Amino acid sequence: MALVAVFGASGRQGLAQVRQLKAAGHDVRAISRSADPFYGETFENVEVRPADIYDEDSVFAAMEGADAAFYTHPLRARVDRVVAVTTIGRAGKRAGLKRVVWNTSGWIPDKAGDPFSYGENTKAINALWRTGVPATVFGSVLFMDNLLTNWAFPFIVNEGRYVYPHHPDLECSWISLDDVAKFMIAAIDRPDLEGAWMNIGGPEILKPRTVAKYLSEAVGRPIKYDPSTPAEFGRHLANAFGDDMGEEERSHLAPAIGAFYEYNNRSPLKPFRVDMGPVLERIPIELETMDHWAKRQDWRLSNKPRPPAG
């Protein structure tokens, strides 16, 4: 078993990684500046350490003594991928990590220079390799757990609307964050995955109305797909951060998210669709369907803390 440092443990993605690492019997060091990062979930024997992703010495101190590190790039630092991943790689090399596993939270292009923000993943992967740290990279394309966030859940529960900026015919490989974590765990000690990168998605290719059907069955009443424009969706997501985000940052994030979904809706490269056959031959994991995932969620209104994004 390994000791794994999980960066971004206070986010929903990091929380799933902590949950699955503990279930697999690994030791976990949660890297977060929050003293209570787990949104009410409790885990035994999980150390919490702070770190500043822009300070290499701070990141090194967070990693020191660990066997591996999981890194998920934060939504609110979308343009800093190369800088942050380079810091992770350099510090991980100094700390003697056996593996860094980076979840890009987005599709990785097959060719350098492909358009839009996805090209930053290619640049950052190359920067990570150059640090010399043993690493594996997963490009996870679209998360089922997005539907539980502050910009999606209230529409579903309060209004019976599944509000998303996807074109009605857009095909997407939704994946649960627990399954993303399982892929990351599989890479910890696989020598054949050192230096590998691959896109990952769920077991089905779904269009929005099928997602609405599964949500209706899980919630127990009709949920209608109500597509928003990408621009409207960008504002929904930015506003979900509430007072935690200043107006200047919000004014930059909202149009950036809108442009991101404009690109995904029209791109012939289909960034939200993944052929999982070759991936599952290499890493055999039983993936959760959207139907199963939706039915195990709590769709009741409550006052429990809910993350604003991914």
Beta strands, then each sheet from edge to edge (+ up, - down):
strand 1: 3-7
strand 2: 27-31
strand 3: 46-49
strand 4: 68-72
strand 5: 99-103
strand 6: 135-140
strand 7: 161-162
strand 8: 197-200
strand 9: 224-225
sheet 1: 3+ 2+ 1+ 4+ 5+ 6+ 8+
sheet 2: 7+ 9+
end
